[in-house]
Amino acid sequence: MVLFLDSGDVWHLPTSGQHVFDVTGAGDTVIGVTGLGLAAGLELPHACALANLAAGVVVAQVGAASVTAEELRERVGQGQGVAFTRWA
């Protein structure tokens, strides 16, 4: 995932998916979870990091899938940090 900020900064977030079976629905998941994160008061980079984790759950399933709150809590609870890399 790449995050373009108004400041001109460009940040790369590496994927969190470890076993990719099907990418169907990953983009929808990213959009939905990013929006949910922003609505809950997260800053954009944090909302994107959460969305990236959610997409990692979705791509590990076959077919159009979704992520549950419990699956996302579990992924967050695993303590996987998101290493942002500044591109520009």
WORA-V502426 format. One line per field, one symbol per residue. psi: psi as a letter, one per 20 degrees, with the letter a starting at -180 (. if undefined). Layout:
psi->???
This chain:
psi->qpopqhiiqpqpoqqiphnohpjpigghgggghggggghijqqghhghgghggghhggijqpaorrprhgggggggiikoqooppph.
